[in-house]
Amino acid sequence: MLTTPHATFFDAADLHLLKRIALEPGPDFGVYDDASRILYLGNGGKGARADFSYISLISVDRQEVIDRIPRRRSDPEGHGASTTRRTDST
């Protein structure tokens, strides 16, 4: 049994495990963008007992975290990003 946060990728045809990637502590919400095939996953913050949090950008095609957007604790509801940078080339 894994005790660290992770994302798991499965093959849609037969559900065999393709890949498992480590995540930052405290994942608590996610939004998937079908057009870009990126999962935006909130992690850190109160759930991780941290003063900061991130929005991790996970590429479904590359099966990896492609960026992390830092969030300040002072953002309303903790959901506002402090930057909008993207580092992937897609």
C-alpha positions in Angstrom: 0.0 0.0 0.0 1.3 3.4 -1.0 1.3 6.1 1.7 2.6 9.0 -0.3 0.3 11.1 -2.6 0.5 9.9 -6.2 -1.4 9.8 -9.5 -2.0 6.5 -11.3 -2.4 6.1 -15.1 -4.3 3.1 -16.4 -4.8 1.8 -20.0 -8.4 2.5 -20.9 -8.7 -0.8 -22.8 -7.9 -3.3 -20.1 -7.2 -1.0 -17.0 -3.6 -2.3 -16.6 -1.3 0.1 -14.7 0.7 2.3 -17.1 2.5 4.6 -14.7 2.4 6.0 -11.2 3.8 9.5 -10.4 4.5 11.2 -7.1 2.6 14.3 -6.1 3.1 17.0 -3.6 1.4 16.4 -0.2 -2.3 17.1 0.4 -4.0 16.7 -3.0 -7.6 17.8 -2.5 -9.3 18.8 -5.8 -8.8 18.6 -9.5 -10.2 19.9 -12.8 -9.6 18.2 -16.1 -9.3 20.2 -19.3 -10.3 18.0 -22.2 -8.9 20.4 -24.9 -5.4 20.5 -23.5 -5.6 17.0 -21.8 -4.2 18.5 -18.6 -5.4 17.8 -15.1 -5.1 20.8 -12.8 -4.7 19.4 -9.2 -4.7 21.4 -6.1 -2.3 20.2 -3.4 -0.4 21.5 -0.3 -2.0 24.1 2.0 -4.1 23.1 5.0 -4.4 19.4 3.9 -0.6 19.1 3.9 -0.2 21.4 7.0 1.7 23.9 4.9 1.5 27.7 4.6 1.5 27.5 0.8 -0.1 25.3 -1.9 0.2 24.5 -5.5 -1.8 23.8 -8.6 0.0 20.9 -10.2 -0.5 20.6 -14.0 -0.4 16.9 -15.0 -0.2 16.0 -18.7 -2.3 13.0 -19.6 -0.3 12.5 -22.8 3.1 12.8 -21.2 2.0 11.1 -17.9 4.0 13.6 -15.8 3.7 16.8 -13.8 4.6 19.5 -16.3 4.4 22.5 -14.0 3.4 23.7 -10.5 1.7 27.1 -10.0 2.3 28.4 -6.5 -0.7 29.7 -4.6 -0.6 32.1 -1.7 -2.5 31.3 1.5 -4.0 34.8 1.3 -5.8 34.1 -2.0 -9.6 34.0 -1.5 -10.7 30.5 -0.8 -7.1 29.4 -1.5 -7.9 29.0 -5.2 -6.3 32.0 -6.8 -3.0 31.4 -8.5 -0.1 33.8 -7.9 1.2 33.3 -11.5 -0.1 31.9 -14.7 3.2 30.6 -16.3 3.3 27.4 -18.4 6.6 25.6 -19.0 5.4 22.8 -21.4 5.8 23.3 -25.1 2.3 22.0 -26.1 
